[in-house]
Amino acid sequence: MRVKWFGDPWPNALHRAPICESDADRVEIPVGSKCLDCEKAIVERDRGVITACSPNIWGSWELTWNGKIFRVCSYHLSCWLSSVVGEKMSGEILARMNGATEKAVPVSVGEISDEKLAEVMEEWSEGTPGRGWGKV
């Protein structure tokens, strides 16, 4: 199973990241499931992804997709993007989202809204091919 996404497209409905270009890979928001990264519950307004995972993983749950049952894990958008861009870049992104302009101590992912993360990711990647999604 490929990674599936939920919530509103990011960074927005007009300029979609490649992962959420197709609504065919969109799933209902898994309200009540726990984010594998921060362990907080997914709520109705969240955006994020689900990925296939081992049934032995804490917080995994069953998803039926095209008639097959998969064991999956949920991630908030901010948690997942931080894990994707890596520790160094996520530190830069999180610091900038907290208002820093240059080297600053990053804040916790849990303190950042998905909308702010998407906004900073778009700004950070703008005009740099192969670096994030940028403007379309």
C-alpha positions, 0 to 999 in steps of 0.5 A: 500500500502506498502512503495515503493522505488525509485532511485538506490538501497542502499547502492548499487546494490550488497548489498541491504537494505531489503526495496529495495531487490525487484524491484517489490516495485520500482517506477519511481523517482517522479521528481518534487514532494516535500519531506515531511520532508525537502520540497525540490523537488525530482530530477532525481538523488535522492533515497528515498521512497514513503508512503501512506498518507492522501490527507490532507497532504501538498505535497501529490500526486496520484500514480497509482499502480496495477490499484489502485490510492493511495495518497502518500508522497515522502521522500529523502533517507536521510530524511526518514532514519533520521526519522526512526533511531530516533533523537538520532541516526540520530544526531550521524550518521549525525555528523559522516557523517560530519567527526566527530569521537565522540560526535559532533554537528550534521549537517542538513540533507539537507547538507548530500548526500544520498550516504554519509548517506548510507555509514555511515549507513552501517559502523554504522550497520556493525557487529551489528545484528538488527541494520540497514542493515549492510554488506551482 
